[in-house]
């Protein structure tokens, strides 16, 4: 007897206007002060999760790329240096230059006293012990990542760093922190992975630019990816999963917006003796939080469309090659009049539909 376990998620999306940002790249969550900190050219901006309150953080703090909040400080990358600013005052409390750095990009931390930074240009990973903020110790733990490293995250459960690669058929690799050995986790079919972070359940999220701007969620062993798309994603960069509020923050460098996706597990159901569903929608009737779920038995070119009852296509949700497995598409921001519609998932030789009520 075969069992299929499906976890349904409720997702809510919010987008902060491009009028706020001018050179967005990275975002980090400050749980103590309930705010997101966003790199914005030569300044750091603070914002809440719905974009209602936005202001500059302090007068001096700046960040070019990756950031981390740890021990009451915001650690940032500025050129070839790593700096730290007090979260309360915004005052600079550390500034250390990394010798030989070519293009510092991604940043991760263990939440205690260690920071890791990827060197995009030099294909290296550096470790900073900041136990003594006045005299931080810098060590190069990976001298050659082979592929260009970008986003990076610390996985305490497995005592490893997981980092994402740039370029075509981008690879995701890990660094065993017991011996600093690098191994490949997965060679993807996507290009230009920028950011990576993990949630409370051991899942990993990556942001990528091609073939379309999207987020992909993987399990702990990277056995299969689940695509999550949302309106407005454009060259998504250094993402942050705020574990305290189960919210994924996505800085879009392509259109200078910040997208928030809120996750809330609603139920887990068990079904037996069935084949995987083709297309489903929850909740239905459709709301701003509805999600189209797609189960593909095989990989291939897939087009997901919404049609009226006459068969006229009124919106194309996806049109690209997808891997076998589960994928999700958010319906937030898609404007269609009230009525009854058909959502179709089409592959050559395969097709499935579901009825949407709005």
C-alpha positions, 0 to 999 in steps of 0.5 A: 500500500502506498501513502502520500503525505501532503503538507498544505501551507497558507501563504500571504504576500506583501510587496514594499514599493520601489519608491522606497528603495534605490539599490536593494541587495540584502535583507536581515531580520532583527527579532528583538526590535521586530524589524527588517534591515535592508541594504540600500546602497550606502545606507541601511533601511529599516522596515516592518513586515508590511512596509507601513513604516520605513526609515533609515537605520542610524546615520552611519551604517552601510552595507553593500551585500550580505548582512547578519544580526548577532549579539545585538549587532548588525554585521555587514559587508562593505567592499573588502571589509566586514563591519558591525554596528550596534542595533540600538545606537547604529554606532560602528563597533567593528571594522576588519579588512579581509586581505586579498578579498576580491568580491565579498558577497554572502554572509552567515553566522552561528548566532554566537561568535562566528561569521562566514563570508563568501568571496564571489570573485576569489572563490573562497570562504572566510571565517571570522571569530568575533569573540573579541570585537576589537581583535577579530580573527580571520581565517580562510577555511575554503581556498577554492570553492571551484564554482562561484559562491554566492549566498551562504547559511549555517546549519547547526543541526548538521554542523555545516555551511550550505552555500549556493553557486552562481552561473548556469546549472548552479550547484549547491554545496556544503562545508563540513565544519569539522574538517572544512571538506566541501562536497556537492549537494545538488547540481540544479537545472537553474541558473544564477542562485543568489541567496539561501536561508533555512526555516524552523523545519530544516527546509532550505530556500534559494532565490534564483534569476533564471529561467524565471525569477523564483524561490525554490524550497528543498528538504534537508538532503536536497532530494527534490525542489519545490518551486514557489513563485509570486508576482513581482519577483525580479532578480531576487537577491540575498533572502532572509527567512525570519524564523521568529515570524515564519516570513521569507523576505526577498529583496528584488534587485531587478525592480527595487522592491521587497517581497514578504511571503508569510508561511503558516502550516494549516494542516497535514493530511494522509491519503492512501492508494492514490496517484499524485494529484495534478493541480489543486488550489487552497483555499478555494474559493480563491482569496489573496492567500490561495496557492496553486499546487502542482504535482508532476509525475515527470519533468518537462515543459509545463504550462499552467494557465487560468481559463474562463469556461469558454476555454479562453486563456486569461492568465498564464501562471507558468510556462517553462521546464519543471522538474518532477515533483511538487511546485507552488504558485501564489495567486496574490496580485493576479486580478481577475473578475469574480466567477468560475475558472479552470486552472490547467496544468499541461505537459505533452501527453499529460493534463490535469485541471481544477476548478477555481471559484472567485 
